[in-house]
Amino acid sequence: MSLSDLIRPDAVVHRIRARTRDAAIDEIGAALARLPPVIDAADVQSALRDRERLGTTAVGDGVALPHTRVPGVPSTRGLIALSEHGIDFGSPDGAPVRILVAVVSPPQAGGVQLQALGAVSRRLADASIRARLLAARGAREVYDLLVGPEPSSSASTGEGGPPP
């Protein structure tokens, strides 16, 4: 699954207001539910909170990947939200979370959800992408950075380009 299939341009919250994990879950759950086709926000928020109670979805380096499966969700959808101040998600490295990418899927879409989480993880493994996301001035810039082309390994090695 590509990131542009998972996250649409209208699925960006440039700066969330939340200062706590529960408030962040509620804010991103409500934003996910508003994406067309609209689904019940309370169901999404409750499912995200239940998942978070099982164990933190923070993965380190200021990133959390809240995710869940919800009956009534027609297809896997994602949203990115940025926190200016950082939120305590109980991250393994102790770092406050500033980049949240939430994913909700229908109950039967476990494989698709894992593919989506893998794509997000690969993209956010790059420290320069994380830094550029946090420095972005608006939602469109955040979207373009997240779903934009991945840096080519040949570009960094100097191989594979046109002959000199």
C-alpha positions in Angstrom: 0.0 0.0 0.0 1.4 3.4 -0.9 1.2 6.3 1.5 -0.9 8.3 -1.0 -3.4 5.4 -1.0 -3.5 5.6 2.8 -3.4 9.3 3.5 -5.3 11.8 1.4 -4.4 15.6 1.3 -7.4 16.3 3.6 -6.1 13.8 6.2 -3.5 16.1 7.7 -3.7 17.9 11.1 -0.8 20.3 10.9 -0.9 21.2 14.6 -3.1 19.3 17.0 -4.2 21.0 20.1 -4.0 18.0 22.4 -1.4 18.0 25.2 -2.1 14.5 26.6 -2.2 11.0 25.0 -6.0 10.6 25.6 -6.8 14.0 24.2 -4.6 13.3 21.1 -6.3 10.0 20.5 -9.7 11.7 20.7 -8.6 14.5 18.4 -7.2 12.3 15.7 -10.0 9.8 16.1 -12.5 12.6 15.4 -10.5 13.8 12.4 -10.3 10.3 11.0 -14.0 9.9 11.4 -14.8 13.1 9.5 -13.0 11.9 6.4 -15.4 10.8 3.6 -17.2 8.5 3.9 -18.0 9.8 7.4 -18.0 7.2 10.2 -18.9 7.4 13.9 -16.2 9.3 15.8 -17.0 7.7 19.1 -16.4 4.2 17.6 -13.0 5.2 16.2 -12.0 7.0 19.4 -13.0 4.2 21.6 -11.2 1.6 19.5 -8.0 3.7 19.4 -8.1 4.1 23.2 -8.7 0.4 23.7 -5.7 -0.4 21.4 -3.5 2.1 23.3 -4.4 0.5 26.6 -2.9 -2.8 25.3 0.4 -1.1 24.9 1.8 2.1 23.6 1.8 2.7 19.9 4.8 5.1 20.3 7.7 3.6 18.4 10.5 6.1 19.4 12.1 9.1 17.8 9.0 11.2 18.5 6.7 9.0 16.5 3.5 7.1 17.4 1.4 4.9 15.1 -2.1 4.6 16.7 -4.0 1.9 14.9 -7.1 -0.2 15.2 -9.8 -2.0 13.4 -13.4 -0.7 13.5 -16.6 -2.3 12.3 -18.3 0.1 9.7 -15.0 1.5 8.4 -15.3 0.8 4.6 -11.6 0.7 3.9 -8.2 1.4 5.5 -7.6 5.1 6.0 -4.9 7.1 7.7 -4.2 10.5 9.0 -1.0 12.4 10.1 -1.0 14.9 12.9 1.9 16.9 14.3 2.3 18.2 17.8 4.3 21.4 18.4 5.0 20.6 22.0 5.2 16.8 22.1 2.9 14.4 24.0 3.8 11.7 26.5 2.8 8.4 24.9 5.1 6.3 27.1 7.5 5.9 24.2 10.2 3.2 24.6 12.9 5.9 24.3 11.1 8.3 26.6 10.9 11.0 23.8 7.6 12.9 23.6 5.6 12.2 20.5 5.4 14.9 17.9 4.5 12.9 14.8 1.3 10.8 14.9 0.2 8.7 12.0 -3.1 7.0 12.8 -4.5 4.1 10.8 -8.0 2.6 11.0 -9.2 -0.4 9.0 -12.2 -2.7 8.7 -12.0 -5.8 11.0 -11.1 -8.1 8.1 -8.3 -5.9 6.8 -5.5 -7.0 9.1 -3.0 -7.6 6.3 -3.7 -4.3 4.6 -3.3 -2.5 8.0 0.1 -4.1 8.5 1.2 -3.1 5.0 0.1 0.5 5.8 1.9 0.6 9.1 5.0 -0.8 7.4 4.9 1.9 4.7 4.6 4.6 7.3 7.4 3.1 9.4 9.8 2.9 6.5 9.1 6.6 5.6 9.5 7.9 9.1 12.6 5.9 9.8 14.4 8.7 7.9 15.4 11.3 10.5 15.6 14.0 7.8 12.0 13.3 6.8 10.9 13.6 10.5 12.7 16.9 10.9 11.3 18.3 7.6 7.8 17.3 8.7 8.1 19.1 12.0 9.4 22.2 10.2 6.6 22.2 7.6 4.6 25.4 7.5 1.3 23.9 6.5 -0.8 20.8 5.9 0.0 20.6 2.2 3.7 20.7 2.8 3.3 17.9 5.5 1.3 15.8 3.0 3.9 16.3 0.2 6.8 15.4 2.5 5.0 12.3 3.8 3.8 10.8 0.5 6.5 12.2 -1.7 9.0 10.0 -3.5 11.4 8.1 -1.3 15.0 9.1 -1.7 16.6 6.8 -4.2 19.5 4.7 -2.9 21.3 5.3 -6.1 21.1 9.0 -5.6 22.9 8.7 -2.3 25.6 6.4 -3.7 26.0 8.1 -7.0 25.3 4.9 -8.8 22.6 4.1 -11.3 22.3 7.6 -12.7 23.0 8.7 -16.3 26.5 8.2 -17.5 28.8 11.3 -17.0 
